[in-house]
Amino acid sequence: MESHIELLGLKAEDKVTNFKGVITSISFDLYGCIQAIITPAVDDKGETKDSKWFDVTRLTITDPTPVMKQPNFKKGYISTGRKGASDKPMSEKT
């Protein structure tokens, strides 16, 4: 893996709690911690459950194929801050 950003969209499981889902956000803090939010799948009743933060060192990638195309953070609207969170990353043509 070239960078932690490439974890976005991958299915993962926490080694300690067995919490499973898709990595939907990555955080880098001033003290060197790198954490990821795992968002679980919708349950049998169609309800969403809370996402949870985990240190990336605790995660096992369970599927190396992203669930959707990752945004281009290096150029285009996203990199310049001109694209809102409600816009779908796959719609970008840059």
N, CA, C and O atoms as CSV, one atom per row, in Angstrom:
chain,resi,resn,atom,element,x,y,z
A,1,MET,N,N,0.849,-1.176,0.000
A,1,MET,CA,C,0.000,0.000,0.000
A,1,MET,C,C,0.895,1.240,0.000
A,1,MET,O,O,1.775,1.379,0.850
A,2,GLU,N,N,0.666,2.129,-0.949
A,2,GLU,CA,C,1.485,3.338,-1.041
A,2,GLU,C,C,1.221,4.313,0.095
A,2,GLU,O,O,2.156,4.886,0.654
A,3,SER,N,N,-0.046,4.504,0.437
A,3,SER,CA,C,-0.367,5.450,1.502
A,3,SER,C,C,-1.633,5.012,2.231
A,3,SER,O,O,-2.406,4.192,1.735
A,4,HIS,N,N,-1.820,5.566,3.393
A,4,HIS,CA,C,-3.003,5.233,4.178
A,4,HIS,C,C,-4.290,5.717,3.513
A,4,HIS,O,O,-5.356,5.148,3.748
A,5,ILE,N,N,-4.205,6.756,2.690
A,5,ILE,CA,C,-5.384,7.251,1.972
A,5,ILE,C,C,-5.983,6.137,1.114
A,5,ILE,O,O,-7.196,6.091,0.907
A,6,GLU,N,N,-5.136,5.248,0.621
A,6,GLU,CA,C,-5.613,4.164,-0.241
A,6,GLU,C,C,-6.459,3.135,0.508
A,6,GLU,O,O,-7.027,2.237,-0.112
A,7,LEU,N,N,-6.549,3.255,1.831
A,7,LEU,CA,C,-7.438,2.387,2.601
A,7,LEU,C,C,-8.909,2.757,2.411
A,7,LEU,O,O,-9.794,1.938,2.660
A,8,LEU,N,N,-9.168,3.990,1.970
A,8,LEU,CA,C,-10.549,4.447,1.813
A,8,LEU,C,C,-11.326,3.529,0.875
A,8,LEU,O,O,-10.881,3.216,-0.229
A,9,GLY,N,N,-12.485,3.110,1.338
A,9,GLY,CA,C,-13.354,2.275,0.521
A,9,GLY,C,C,-13.113,0.786,0.637
A,9,GLY,O,O,-13.855,-0.006,0.057
A,10,LEU,N,N,-12.083,0.386,1.380
A,10,LEU,CA,C,-11.802,-1.038,1.535
A,10,LEU,C,C,-12.603,-1.611,2.705
A,10,LEU,O,O,-12.858,-0.928,3.697
A,11,LYS,N,N,-12.992,-2.874,2.566
A,11,LYS,CA,C,-13.654,-3.557,3.674
A,11,LYS,C,C,-12.588,-3.998,4.661
A,11,LYS,O,O,-11.526,-4.486,4.274
A,12,ALA,N,N,-12.889,-3.818,5.957
A,12,ALA,CA,C,-11.908,-4.123,6.993
A,12,ALA,C,C,-12.591,-4.663,8.238
A,12,ALA,O,O,-13.803,-4.546,8.417
A,13,GLU,N,N,-11.760,-5.264,9.095
A,13,GLU,CA,C,-12.237,-5.789,10.373
A,13,GLU,C,C,-11.224,-5.440,11.448
A,13,GLU,O,O,-10.015,-5.552,11.243
A,14,ASP,N,N,-11.735,-5.013,12.601
A,14,ASP,CA,C,-10.867,-4.727,13.744
A,14,ASP,C,C,-10.439,-6.052,14.375
A,14,ASP,O,O,-11.275,-6.908,14.664
A,15,LYS,N,N,-9.133,-6.213,14.584
A,15,LYS,CA,C,-8.583,-7.458,15.131
A,15,LYS,C,C,-9.018,-7.715,16.572
A,15,LYS,O,O,-9.063,-8.867,17.004
A,16,VAL,N,N,-9.334,-6.668,17.314
A,16,VAL,CA,C,-9.671,-6.813,18.729
A,16,VAL,C,C,-11.162,-7.089,18.939
A,16,VAL,O,O,-11.529,-7.993,19.690
A,17,THR,N,N,-12.009,-6.315,18.279
A,17,THR,CA,C,-13.456,-6.414,18.525
A,17,THR,C,C,-14.218,-7.166,17.439
A,17,THR,O,O,-15.392,-7.489,17.618
A,18,ASN,N,N,-13.558,-7.448,16.310
A,18,ASN,CA,C,-14.197,-8.073,15.140
A,18,ASN,C,C,-15.245,-7.177,14.492
A,18,ASN,O,O,-16.078,-7.653,13.721
A,19,PHE,N,N,-15.210,-5.884,14.801
A,19,PHE,CA,C,-16.118,-4.917,14.176
A,19,PHE,C,C,-15.764,-4.851,12.691
A,19,PHE,O,O,-14.592,-4.712,12.339
A,20,LYS,N,N,-16.780,-4.952,11.808
A,20,LYS,CA,C,-16.542,-5.032,10.364
A,20,LYS,C,C,-17.274,-3.929,9.630
A,20,LYS,O,O,-18.314,-3.449,10.081
A,21,GLY,N,N,-16.720,-3.531,8.492
A,21,GLY,CA,C,-17.370,-2.548,7.648
A,21,GLY,C,C,-16.419,-2.009,6.613
A,21,GLY,O,O,-15.410,-2.633,6.285
A,22,VAL,N,N,-16.756,-0.834,6.097
A,22,VAL,CA,C,-15.966,-0.166,5.065
A,22,VAL,C,C,-15.244,1.028,5.678
A,22,VAL,O,O,-15.829,1.777,6.460
A,23,ILE,N,N,-13.985,1.204,5.326
A,23,ILE,CA,C,-13.218,2.371,5.796
A,23,ILE,C,C,-13.705,3.586,5.022
A,23,ILE,O,O,-13.537,3.664,3.805
A,24,THR,N,N,-14.312,4.536,5.734
A,24,THR,CA,C,-14.903,5.710,5.085
A,24,THR,C,C,-14.173,7.012,5.377
A,24,THR,O,O,-14.478,8.039,4.773
A,25,SER,N,N,-13.215,6.984,6.293
A,25,SER,CA,C,-12.441,8.182,6.595
A,25,SER,C,C,-11.120,7.782,7.245
A,25,SER,O,O,-11.034,6.768,7.938
A,26,ILE,N,N,-10.095,8.598,7.007
A,26,ILE,CA,C,-8.772,8.396,7.604
A,26,ILE,C,C,-8.395,9.691,8.313
A,26,ILE,O,O,-8.641,10.784,7.802
A,27,SER,N,N,-7.797,9.559,9.492
A,27,SER,CA,C,-7.386,10.718,10.275
A,27,SER,C,C,-5.911,10.615,10.655
A,27,SER,O,O,-5.444,9.564,11.094
A,28,PHE,N,N,-5.188,11.715,10.480
A,28,PHE,CA,C,-3.784,11.812,10.875
A,28,PHE,C,C,-3.697,12.880,11.952
A,28,PHE,O,O,-4.093,14.022,11.719
A,29,ASP,N,N,-3.183,12.529,13.132
A,29,ASP,CA,C,-3.101,13.566,14.152
A,29,ASP,C,C,-1.659,14.007,14.400
A,29,ASP,O,O,-0.710,13.380,13.930
A,30,LEU,N,N,-1.525,15.060,15.122
A,30,LEU,CA,C,-0.237,15.695,15.385
A,30,LEU,C,C,0.733,14.787,16.126
A,30,LEU,O,O,1.944,14.992,16.056
A,31,TYR,N,N,0.225,13.795,16.829
A,31,TYR,CA,C,1.066,12.931,17.650
A,31,TYR,C,C,1.454,11.621,16.959
A,31,TYR,O,O,2.075,10.748,17.565
A,32,GLY,N,N,1.081,11.497,15.687
A,32,GLY,CA,C,1.494,10.342,14.902
A,32,GLY,C,C,0.485,9.221,14.802
A,32,GLY,O,O,0.755,8.211,14.154
A,33,CYS,N,N,-0.665,9.370,15.422
A,33,CYS,CA,C,-1.699,8.334,15.319
A,33,CYS,C,C,-2.394,8.435,13.969
A,33,CYS,O,O,-2.718,9.528,13.504
A,34,ILE,N,N,-2.617,7.293,13.353
A,34,ILE,CA,C,-3.386,7.229,12.118
A,34,ILE,C,C,-4.570,6.322,12.413
A,34,ILE,O,O,-4.407,5.153,12.762
A,35,GLN,N,N,-5.756,6.878,12.268
A,35,GLN,CA,C,-6.966,6.132,12.579
A,35,GLN,C,C,-7.899,6.121,11.377
A,35,GLN,O,O,-7.819,6.975,10.494
A,36,ALA,N,N,-8.781,5.136,11.367
A,36,ALA,CA,C,-9.768,5.000,10.306
A,36,ALA,C,C,-11.147,4.830,10.919
A,36,ALA,O,O,-11.303,4.210,11.971
A,37,ILE,N,N,-12.139,5.389,10.248
A,37,ILE,CA,C,-13.528,5.130,10.630
A,37,ILE,C,C,-13.994,3.926,9.828
A,37,ILE,O,O,-13.839,3.872,8.608
A,38,ILE,N,N,-14.571,2.957,10.544
A,38,ILE,CA,C,-15.210,1.834,9.866
A,38,ILE,C,C,-16.719,2.039,9.982
A,38,ILE,O,O,-17.260,2.215,11.073
A,39,THR,N,N,-17.377,2.012,8.828
A,39,THR,CA,C,-18.828,2.140,8.763
A,39,THR,C,C,-19.408,0.763,8.465
A,39,THR,O,O,-19.129,0.189,7.412
A,40,PRO,N,N,-20.220,0.221,9.390
A,40,PRO,CA,C,-20.771,-1.118,9.175
A,40,PRO,C,C,-21.875,-1.116,8.123
A,40,PRO,O,O,-22.430,-0.070,7.786
A,41,ALA,N,N,-22.180,-2.298,7.614
A,41,ALA,CA,C,-23.263,-2.453,6.646
A,41,ALA,C,C,-24.607,-2.194,7.314
A,41,ALA,O,O,-24.728,-2.261,8.538
A,42,VAL,N,N,-25.596,-1.902,6.515
A,42,VAL,CA,C,-26.963,-1.754,7.007
A,42,VAL,C,C,-27.426,-3.113,7.515
A,42,VAL,O,O,-27.132,-4.141,6.904
A,43,ASP,N,N,-28.148,-3.122,8.629
A,43,ASP,CA,C,-28.580,-4.408,9.215
A,43,ASP,C,C,-29.793,-4.979,8.478
A,43,ASP,O,O,-30.264,-4.393,7.503
A,44,ASP,N,N,-30.291,-6.112,8.941
A,44,ASP,CA,C,-31.407,-6.818,8.300
A,44,ASP,C,C,-32.701,-5.996,8.278
A,44,ASP,O,O,-33.572,-6.224,7.438
A,45,LYS,N,N,-32.820,-5.050,9.196
A,45,LYS,CA,C,-34.011,-4.199,9.258
A,45,LYS,C,C,-33.854,-2.937,8.406
A,45,LYS,O,O,-34.757,-2.102,8.361
A,46,GLY,N,N,-32.703,-2.796,7.729
A,46,GLY,CA,C,-32.456,-1.611,6.906
A,46,GLY,C,C,-31.985,-0.417,7.709
A,46,GLY,O,O,-32.002,0.711,7.217
A,47,GLU,N,N,-31.564,-0.655,8.941
A,47,GLU,CA,C,-31.114,0.433,9.806
A,47,GLU,C,C,-29.598,0.532,9.784
A,47,GLU,O,O,-28.890,-0.469,9.674
A,48,THR,N,N,-29.125,1.752,9.891
A,48,THR,CA,C,-27.679,1.970,9.935
A,48,THR,C,C,-27.205,1.957,11.375
A,48,THR,O,O,-27.921,2.390,12.278
A,49,LYS,N,N,-26.010,1.463,11.583
A,49,LYS,CA,C,-25.390,1.443,12.909
A,49,LYS,C,C,-24.291,2.493,12.948
A,49,LYS,O,O,-23.856,2.976,11.903
A,50,ASP,N,N,-23.839,2.848,14.141
A,50,ASP,CA,C,-22.807,3.859,14.293
A,50,ASP,C,C,-21.468,3.378,13.747
A,50,ASP,O,O,-21.104,2.209,13.881
A,51,SER,N,N,-20.749,4.302,13.134
A,51,SER,CA,C,-19.379,4.044,12.701
A,51,SER,C,C,-18.466,4.181,13.910
A,51,SER,O,O,-18.824,4.818,14.900
A,52,LYS,N,N,-17.283,3.578,13.824
A,52,LYS,CA,C,-16.339,3.635,14.944
A,52,LYS,C,C,-14.926,3.872,14.431
A,52,LYS,O,O,-14.565,3.436,13.337
A,53,TRP,N,N,-14.124,4.579,15.248
A,53,TRP,CA,C,-12.716,4.857,14.949
A,53,TRP,C,C,-11.830,3.730,15.463
A,53,TRP,O,O,-12.059,3.187,16.544
A,54,PHE,N,N,-10.803,3.381,14.665
A,54,PHE,CA,C,-9.821,2.376,15.078
A,54,PHE,C,C,-8.436,2.800,14.595
A,54,PHE,O,O,-8.310,3.417,13.537
A,55,ASP,N,N,-7.399,2.472,15.364
A,55,ASP,CA,C,-6.034,2.650,14.881
A,55,ASP,C,C,-5.852,1.729,13.680
A,55,ASP,O,O,-6.310,0.586,13.704
A,56,VAL,N,N,-5.191,2.212,12.634
A,56,VAL,CA,C,-5.035,1.391,11.429
A,56,VAL,C,C,-4.230,0.125,11.693
A,56,VAL,O,O,-4.384,-0.860,10.970
A,57,THR,N,N,-3.375,0.131,12.714
A,57,THR,CA,C,-2.583,-1.059,13.022
A,57,THR,C,C,-3.444,-2.207,13.540
A,57,THR,O,O,-3.005,-3.357,13.545
A,58,ARG,N,N,-4.668,-1.904,13.977
A,58,ARG,CA,C,-5.593,-2.935,14.482
A,58,ARG,C,C,-6.443,-3.546,13.374
A,58,ARG,O,O,-7.190,-4.491,13.626
A,59,LEU,N,N,-6.345,-3.026,12.156
A,59,LEU,CA,C,-7.257,-3.441,11.101
A,59,LEU,C,C,-6.688,-4.534,10.209
A,59,LEU,O,O,-5.494,-4.561,9.912
A,60,THR,N,N,-7.562,-5.427,9.792
A,60,THR,CA,C,-7.260,-6.414,8.772
A,60,THR,C,C,-8.138,-6.076,7.568
A,60,THR,O,O,-9.356,-5.959,7.695
A,61,ILE,N,N,-7.520,-5.923,6.415
A,61,ILE,CA,C,-8.295,-5.667,5.198
A,61,ILE,C,C,-8.907,-7.000,4.769
A,61,ILE,O,O,-8.197,-7.981,4.550
A,62,THR,N,N,-10.227,-7.017,4.653
A,62,THR,CA,C,-10.918,-8.258,4.300
A,62,THR,C,C,-11.248,-8.340,2.817
A,62,THR,O,O,-11.588,-9.412,2.317
A,63,ASP,N,N,-11.152,-7.218,2.107
A,63,ASP,CA,C,-11.355,-7.207,0.655
A,63,ASP,C,C,-10.516,-6.068,0.088
A,63,ASP,O,O,-10.753,-4.909,0.429
A,64,PRO,N,N,-9.538,-6.370,-0.772
A,64,PRO,CA,C,-8.638,-5.339,-1.293
A,64,PRO,C,C,-9.228,-4.495,-2.417
A,64,PRO,O,O,-8.555,-3.605,-2.937
A,65,THR,N,N,-10.476,-4.761,-2.799
A,65,THR,CA,C,-11.131,-3.991,-3.863
A,65,THR,C,C,-12.030,-2.931,-3.231
A,65,THR,O,O,-12.931,-3.271,-2.465
A,66,PRO,N,N,-11.800,-1.641,-3.541
A,66,PRO,CA,C,-12.651,-0.587,-2.967
A,66,PRO,C,C,-14.117,-0.768,-3.366
A,66,PRO,O,O,-14.407,-1.238,-4.467
A,67,VAL,N,N,-15.034,-0.401,-2.484
A,67,VAL,CA,C,-16.454,-0.524,-2.766
A,67,VAL,C,C,-16.923,0.512,-3.784
A,67,VAL,O,O,-17.984,0.356,-4.389
A,68,MET,N,N,-16.144,1.555,-3.970
A,68,MET,CA,C,-16.406,2.573,-4.990
A,68,MET,C,C,-15.092,3.244,-5.349
A,68,MET,O,O,-14.099,3.113,-4.634
A,69,LYS,N,N,-15.095,3.961,-6.457
A,69,LYS,CA,C,-13.895,4.659,-6.888
A,69,LYS,C,C,-13.505,5.714,-5.848
A,69,LYS,O,O,-14.349,6.468,-5.363
A,70,GLN,N,N,-12.229,5.752,-5.521
A,70,GLN,CA,C,-11.758,6.729,-4.538
A,70,GLN,C,C,-11.657,8.116,-5.181
A,70,GLN,O,O,-11.325,8.230,-6.360
A,71,PRO,N,N,-11.942,9.168,-4.408
A,71,PRO,CA,C,-11.830,10.526,-4.934
A,71,PRO,C,C,-10.381,10.846,-5.323
A,71,PRO,O,O,-9.443,10.260,-4.783
A,72,ASN,N,N,-10.213,11.760,-6.244
A,72,ASN,CA,C,-8.881,12.222,-6.618
A,72,ASN,C,C,-8.557,13.417,-5.732
A,72,ASN,O,O,-9.050,14.522,-5.959
A,73,PHE,N,N,-7.726,13.186,-4.722
A,73,PHE,CA,C,-7.379,14.244,-3.783
A,73,PHE,C,C,-6.239,15.120,-4.287
A,73,PHE,O,O,-5.921,16.130,-3.659
A,74,LYS,N,N,-5.617,14.755,-5.408
A,74,LYS,CA,C,-4.437,15.473,-5.894
A,74,LYS,C,C,-4.759,16.575,-6.898
A,74,LYS,O,O,-3.993,17.529,-7.026
A,75,LYS,N,N,-5.880,16.461,-7.614
A,75,LYS,CA,C,-6.240,17.520,-8.566
A,75,LYS,C,C,-7.745,17.602,-8.705
A,75,LYS,O,O,-8.467,16.672,-8.347
A,76,GLY,N,N,-8.206,18.712,-9.223
A,76,GLY,CA,C,-9.632,18.888,-9.458
A,76,GLY,C,C,-10.337,19.567,-8.302
A,76,GLY,O,O,-9.718,20.141,-7.406
A,77,TYR,N,N,-11.655,19.479,-8.358
A,77,TYR,CA,C,-12.489,20.186,-7.389
A,77,TYR,C,C,-12.234,19.782,-5.940
A,77,TYR,O,O,-12.229,20.634,-5.051
A,78,ILE,N,N,-12.025,18.508,-5.699
A,78,ILE,CA,C,-11.838,18.057,-4.319
A,78,ILE,C,C,-10.566,18.648,-3.720
A,78,ILE,O,O,-10.581,19.124,-2.585
A,79,SER,N,N,-9.467,18.624,-4.472
A,79,SER,CA,C,-8.187,19.107,-3.941
A,79,SER,C,C,-8.197,20.600,-3.656
A,79,SER,O,O,-7.448,21.071,-2.800
A,80,THR,N,N,-9.032,21.345,-4.359
A,80,THR,CA,C,-9.095,22.789,-4.149
A,80,THR,C,C,-10.204,23.201,-3.193
A,80,THR,O,O,-10.389,24.387,-2.918
A,81,GLY,N,N,-10.941,22.214,-2.690
A,81,GLY,CA,C,-11.999,22.507,-1.729
A,81,GLY,C,C,-13.261,23.058,-2.352
A,81,GLY,O,O,-14.091,23.628,-1.644
A,82,ARG,N,N,-13.432,22.905,-3.658
A,82,ARG,CA,C,-14.607,23.452,-4.326
A,82,ARG,C,C,-15.709,22.436,-4.548
A,82,ARG,O,O,-16.676,22.727,-5.251
A,83,LYS,N,N,-15.590,21.259,-3.970
A,83,LYS,CA,C,-16.614,20.240,-4.145
A,83,LYS,C,C,-17.163,19.877,-2.773
A,83,LYS,O,O,-16.400,19.579,-1.854
A,84,GLY,N,N,-18.470,19.901,-2.634
A,84,GLY,CA,C,-19.094,19.630,-1.349
A,84,GLY,C,C,-19.194,18.156,-1.031
A,84,GLY,O,O,-19.047,17.308,-1.911
A,85,ALA,N,N,-19.444,17.856,0.225
A,85,ALA,CA,C,-19.532,16.474,0.690
A,85,ALA,C,C,-20.717,15.730,0.088
A,85,ALA,O,O,-20.704,14.501,0.033
A,86,SER,N,N,-21.739,16.449,-0.364
A,86,SER,CA,C,-22.915,15.786,-0.918
A,86,SER,C,C,-22.700,15.324,-2.359
A,86,SER,O,O,-23.487,14.531,-2.875
A,87,ASP,N,N,-21.638,15.813,-3.014
A,87,ASP,CA,C,-21.357,15.394,-4.382
A,87,ASP,C,C,-20.716,14.016,-4.383
A,87,ASP,O,O,-19.884,13.712,-3.529
A,88,LYS,N,N,-21.101,13.189,-5.335
A,88,LYS,CA,C,-20.571,11.841,-5.428
A,88,LYS,C,C,-19.183,11.876,-6.072
A,88,LYS,O,O,-19.021,12.493,-7.124
A,89,PRO,N,N,-18.181,11.234,-5.472
A,89,PRO,CA,C,-16.827,11.220,-6.032
A,89,PRO,C,C,-16.760,10.659,-7.439
A,89,PRO,O,O,-15.925,11.093,-8.233
A,90,MET,N,N,-17.618,9.709,-7.766
A,90,MET,CA,C,-17.570,9.085,-9.083
A,90,MET,C,C,-18.019,10.037,-10.184
A,90,MET,O,O,-17.786,9.755,-11.360
A,91,SER,N,N,-18.658,11.161,-9.842
A,91,SER,CA,C,-19.163,12.086,-10.848
A,91,SER,C,C,-18.055,13.025,-11.349
A,91,SER,O,O,-18.244,13.727,-12.342
A,92,GLU,N,N,-16.918,13.039,-10.678
A,92,GLU,CA,C,-15.834,13.936,-11.069
A,92,GLU,C,C,-15.187,13.462,-12.368
A,92,GLU,O,O,-14.889,12.277,-12.515
A,93,LYS,N,N,-14.972,14.368,-13.297
A,93,LYS,CA,C,-14.404,14.034,-14.602
A,93,LYS,C,C,-13.011,14.629,-14.781
A,93,LYS,O,O,-12.577,14.817,-15.918
A,94,THR,N,N,-12.300,14.930,-13.705
A,94,THR,CA,C,-10.974,15.529,-13.831
A,94,THR,C,C,-9.892,14.491,-13.838
A,94,THR,O,O,-8.712,14.829,-13.938
